[in-house]
């Protein structure tokens, strides 16, 4: 049996977690990662911990809870899924392949001062930004690493470094977006940044060849050619899309009549822990983090309730179909990382996560892919009724 390239994610997307749903805002529009000097380096409290397997049997099922008592399931066998929701596009496969190949990239420090910087390079720069001739707060840094292909700086910043050379000093001009959340005073304003290139690292991304596939993926996937590997990626992505579709379908059409208090308490504890862990990672107290990101007790309550309902729905299907997780399921899902996952999360949590994948795959395998026009026509008819 072919193995997955990477171990299965423990919670999937169906188990709601605060860190996934309410993460800090992206730095995609910032000129640099902000630092207050009061960050995790000065953090003295211990990192929060949590018993992930709390309330779970070693089978992955909830202790003392029969989900069927609390859930009314829809018909989940033979569900029709449109091609648009089940079949990956060529663009999607190209994106996945690019990500995989990028993970195998090699780096080499450049010393040639005549070599023009390329858009895939990583540069180390000093920069100083000014608006109307005045240096502004947060616009100056030294020794800043910048991956030009994956820049989180404001639009136009990284692009204007391409073509320059190691050791060169030059100015670029950019315009801050409007609105600009990081510093509203700069919104829509033109700025000049003086740049000095301290170092350049060339990043080489390998090509997908038969030899590359054999060397890096042959043992895990059974693929020996690039063509076989692309087919493997497409098959895995289609399975993933169908599994995600069936989770959404199940969540939208199942009815949870009640959430057992014991299950709710465990889910709330998890959300509270997630908030505390996120705060710890940001060098804040939990209260400071929740205030900063507008997270209230009601927010945690909503996440906990949603998480509990989704766990109940998944287990209800597992109970009805007598789905159990054995050692071969764990080996396939986690591979060489299994022992590490078991140590960190416990047997109950790891088996529950594998069970969620198994339930999703069970439903996806029984689903039927139909042409987009057929699904659209069915939806139109249903809406008319």
C-alpha positions in Angstrom: 0.0 0.0 0.0 1.3 3.4 -0.9 2.0 5.7 2.0 1.1 9.4 2.2 4.0 11.8 1.7 3.4 13.5 5.0 1.8 12.3 8.2 -1.9 13.2 8.6 -2.7 16.4 10.5 -3.9 15.6 14.0 -7.0 17.8 14.1 -7.9 18.1 10.4 -10.1 21.1 9.5 -13.2 19.7 11.2 -12.0 20.0 14.8 -12.2 23.7 15.5 -9.1 25.2 17.2 -8.6 28.8 18.3 -5.1 28.9 16.9 -6.4 28.1 13.5 -9.5 30.2 13.6 -8.3 33.3 15.4 -4.6 33.6 14.5 -2.7 36.9 14.7 -3.1 39.2 11.7 -0.8 38.6 8.8 2.3 40.7 8.3 1.7 40.7 4.5 1.4 44.5 4.6 4.1 45.3 7.1 7.6 46.4 6.2 9.2 44.3 8.9 8.3 41.9 11.7 7.4 44.2 14.6 9.4 43.9 17.8 8.7 45.7 21.1 11.7 44.4 23.0 9.2 42.8 25.5 8.6 39.6 23.5 9.1 35.9 24.3 12.7 36.5 25.1 11.6 38.1 28.4 8.9 35.5 28.9 9.4 33.9 32.3 6.2 31.9 32.8 6.2 28.2 31.9 4.7 27.2 28.5 1.1 26.0 29.0 0.4 22.3 28.7 -2.7 20.3 28.0 -3.8 16.6 28.1 -5.0 16.2 24.5 -6.4 12.7 25.3 -8.5 14.0 28.1 -12.0 12.4 27.9 -11.0 9.8 25.3 -10.6 6.1 25.4 -7.5 4.5 23.9 -9.7 3.6 21.0 -10.2 7.2 20.1 -13.9 7.2 21.1 -15.2 9.5 23.9 -15.3 8.1 27.4 -18.8 7.1 28.5 -20.5 8.9 25.5 -22.5 7.2 22.8 -22.7 9.9 20.0 -25.8 8.3 18.4 -27.8 9.5 21.5 -27.1 13.1 20.6 -26.9 13.2 16.8 -29.4 12.7 13.9 -27.4 11.8 10.8 -28.3 12.6 7.2 -27.9 10.1 4.4 -24.2 10.1 3.9 -23.8 7.3 1.4 -23.8 7.8 -2.3 -23.7 11.6 -2.0 -23.2 13.4 -5.3 -20.3 15.7 -5.6 -19.7 17.9 -8.5 -16.4 17.8 -10.5 -15.7 21.3 -9.4 -15.7 20.2 -5.7 -14.0 16.8 -6.3 -11.5 17.0 -9.2 -8.4 19.2 -8.8 -7.5 21.6 -11.5 -4.2 21.5 -13.3 -3.4 24.8 -11.6 -4.0 23.3 -8.2 -1.7 20.4 -8.9 1.0 22.7 -10.2 0.8 24.7 -7.0 1.1 21.6 -4.9 4.0 20.4 -6.9 5.7 23.8 -6.7 5.4 23.7 -2.9 6.9 20.2 -2.7 9.8 21.0 -5.0 10.4 24.2 -3.1 10.8 22.2 0.1 13.7 20.4 -1.6 15.4 23.6 -2.6 19.1 24.2 -2.0 20.8 27.4 -1.0 24.2 28.9 -1.9 25.8 32.1 -0.7 26.8 34.4 -3.6 30.0 36.3 -3.6 30.0 37.6 -7.1 29.3 41.3 -6.9 28.5 41.5 -10.6 25.7 38.9 -10.4 22.2 40.5 -10.6 19.8 39.5 -7.8 17.1 37.1 -9.0 13.5 36.9 -7.8 14.1 33.6 -6.1 17.0 34.8 -4.0 17.1 35.4 -0.3 18.8 38.7 0.6 20.0 40.3 3.8 19.5 44.0 3.8 19.6 47.2 5.8 16.9 49.7 5.1 15.6 53.0 6.2 12.2 54.4 5.1 11.1 58.0 5.0 8.0 59.9 4.0 8.4 63.5 2.9 12.0 63.3 4.0 11.2 62.3 7.5 12.2 58.9 8.9 9.1 57.1 10.3 8.8 54.7 13.2 9.1 51.0 12.3 10.6 51.7 8.9 14.3 51.1 9.7 16.1 47.8 10.2 19.5 46.2 9.9 20.4 42.7 8.9 16.9 41.9 7.8 16.5 38.6 5.8 14.1 38.8 2.9 12.9 35.9 0.8 12.1 37.7 -2.4 9.9 34.9 -3.7 7.8 34.9 -0.6 7.9 38.5 0.6 5.5 39.8 3.3 6.7 43.4 2.8 4.4 45.9 1.1 3.8 45.6 -2.6 6.7 46.7 -4.7 9.4 46.5 -2.0 10.9 43.1 -2.8 10.3 43.4 -6.6 12.5 46.5 -6.8 15.5 44.7 -5.2 15.6 42.2 -8.0 18.3 43.2 -10.6 20.5 45.0 -8.0 23.8 43.5 -6.8 25.6 42.4 -3.7 27.0 45.3 -1.7 25.0 47.9 -3.7 23.1 50.8 -2.0 20.1 52.3 -3.7 16.7 53.8 -3.1 13.3 52.4 -4.0 9.9 54.1 -3.8 6.7 52.4 -2.7 3.2 53.4 -1.7 1.6 52.2 1.4 -1.8 50.6 1.0 -4.9 52.5 2.0 -6.2 51.5 4.6 -3.0 50.4 6.3 -3.8 48.7 9.6 -0.2 48.5 10.9 0.2 52.3 10.9 -2.9 54.3 9.7 -0.8 57.5 9.6 1.1 56.0 6.6 -2.0 54.9 4.7 -1.8 55.8 1.0 1.5 57.7 1.4 4.5 57.4 -0.9 7.7 56.4 0.9 11.4 56.1 -0.1 13.5 53.3 1.3 17.3 53.4 1.2 18.5 49.8 0.8 21.9 48.2 1.3 22.4 44.6 0.2 24.6 42.8 2.8 24.4 39.3 1.4 22.7 37.3 -1.3 21.7 33.6 -1.2 20.7 31.8 -4.4 17.9 29.4 -4.0 17.8 26.5 -6.5 14.6 24.6 -6.8 15.0 21.1 -8.3 13.2 20.0 -11.5 10.7 17.1 -11.4 12.6 14.3 -13.1 12.3 10.5 -13.0 15.6 10.3 -11.0 14.4 12.9 -8.5 11.1 11.0 -8.0 12.9 7.7 -7.5 15.4 9.2 -5.0 13.0 11.2 -2.9 9.5 9.6 -3.2 10.0 6.1 -4.6 10.0 4.3 -1.2 7.1 6.2 0.3 4.8 6.4 -2.8 5.9 3.6 -5.1 6.3 6.0 -7.9 9.3 5.6 -10.3 8.6 8.3 -12.9 7.5 11.9 -12.8 4.4 11.0 -14.7 3.5 8.5 -12.0 4.2 11.0 -9.3 1.9 13.6 -10.9 -0.8 11.0 -11.1 -0.2 10.2 -7.4 -0.5 13.9 -6.4 -3.8 14.2 -8.4 -5.2 11.1 -6.8 -4.3 12.2 -3.3 -5.7 15.8 -3.9 -8.9 14.4 -5.3 -9.3 12.2 -2.3 -8.6 15.1 0.0 -11.1 17.4 -1.7 -13.8 14.7 -1.5 -13.1 14.1 2.2 -13.3 17.8 2.9 -16.6 18.0 1.0 -18.1 15.2 2.9 -17.1 16.7 6.2 -18.8 20.0 5.2 -21.8 18.1 4.0 -22.1 16.1 7.2 -21.7 19.1 9.4 -24.3 21.1 7.5 -26.9 18.3 7.4 -26.5 16.5 10.7 -28.5 17.7 13.7 -26.9 17.7 17.2 -29.8 17.6 19.7 -27.6 18.1 22.8 -23.9 18.4 23.8 -23.0 16.4 26.8 -21.6 18.6 29.6 -18.4 16.5 30.0 -17.6 16.8 26.3 -18.3 20.5 26.3 -16.0 21.0 29.3 -13.1 19.1 27.6 -13.6 21.2 24.4 -13.7 24.5 26.4 -10.6 23.5 28.2 -8.9 22.9 24.9 -9.9 26.3 23.5 -8.8 28.0 26.7 -5.5 26.3 26.5 -5.2 27.3 22.8 -5.7 30.9 23.8 -3.1 30.7 26.6 -0.6 29.0 24.3 -1.1 31.6 21.6 -0.5 34.3 24.2 2.6 32.6 25.5 4.0 32.4 21.9 3.3 36.1 21.5 4.9 37.0 24.8 1.5 38.2 26.3 -0.8 37.1 29.0 -3.9 35.3 27.9 -6.0 38.4 28.9 -3.8 40.7 26.8 -3.9 38.4 23.8 -7.7 38.0 24.0 -8.2 41.8 24.3 -5.7 42.5 21.4 -7.5 40.1 19.0 -11.0 40.8 20.2 -11.5 37.3 21.6 -14.1 37.0 24.4 -15.4 34.3 26.6 -18.3 34.0 24.2 -15.8 33.4 21.4 -14.3 30.5 23.3 -17.8 29.2 24.1 -18.7 29.2 20.4 -15.5 27.4 19.4 -16.0 24.8 22.2 -19.6 24.2 21.2 -18.7 23.8 17.5 -15.8 21.5 18.3 -18.0 19.3 20.5 -20.7 19.1 17.9 -18.3 18.1 15.2 -16.7 15.4 17.4 -20.1 14.0 18.1 -21.1 13.9 14.5 -17.9 12.2 13.4 -18.2 9.6 16.2 -21.8 9.0 15.3 -20.8 7.8 11.8 -17.9 5.8 13.3 -20.3 4.1 15.7 -22.9 3.3 13.0 -20.2 1.9 10.6 -18.2 0.2 13.4 -15.1 2.1 12.3 -12.1 1.2 14.4 -8.5 2.3 14.2 -5.8 -0.4 14.3 -2.0 -0.3 14.2 -1.9 -0.4 10.4 -4.1 2.7 10.2 -1.7 4.6 12.6 1.3 3.5 10.6 -0.2 4.7 7.4 -1.3 8.0 8.8 1.8 8.9 10.8 4.6 6.8 9.5 7.9 7.3 11.3 6.4 10.2 13.3 4.0 7.9 15.2 6.0 7.5 18.4 6.5 11.2 18.6 2.8 11.9 18.1 1.8 9.3 20.7 4.2 10.8 23.2 3.0 14.4 22.7 -0.7 13.8 22.2 -1.5 10.5 23.8 -3.1 7.3 22.3 -6.7 8.5 22.5 -6.1 11.8 20.6 -3.9 10.2 18.0 -6.4 7.4 17.4 -9.3 9.9 17.3 -7.5 11.9 14.6 -6.9 8.8 12.6 -10.5 7.8 13.1 -11.7 11.2 11.7 -9.6 10.5 8.6 -11.0 7.0 8.3 -14.6 8.3 8.6 -14.0 10.9 6.0 -12.4 8.5 3.6 -15.3 6.0 4.2 -17.8 8.6 3.1 -15.7 9.9 0.2 -15.2 6.4 -1.2 -18.9 6.0 -1.3 -19.6 9.4 -2.9 -20.4 9.8 -6.6 -18.7 12.4 -8.8 -21.1 14.0 -11.3 -20.6 16.6 -14.0 -20.9 20.2 -12.8 -24.0 20.8 -15.0 -25.9 17.9 -13.2 -25.1 19.3 -9.8 -26.0 22.8 -10.7 -29.3 21.7 -12.2 -30.1 19.7 -9.0 -29.3 22.7 -6.8 -31.5 25.0 -9.0 -34.4 22.6 -8.8 -34.0 22.3 -5.0 -33.9 26.1 -4.6 -37.1 26.4 -6.7 -38.9 23.9 -4.6 
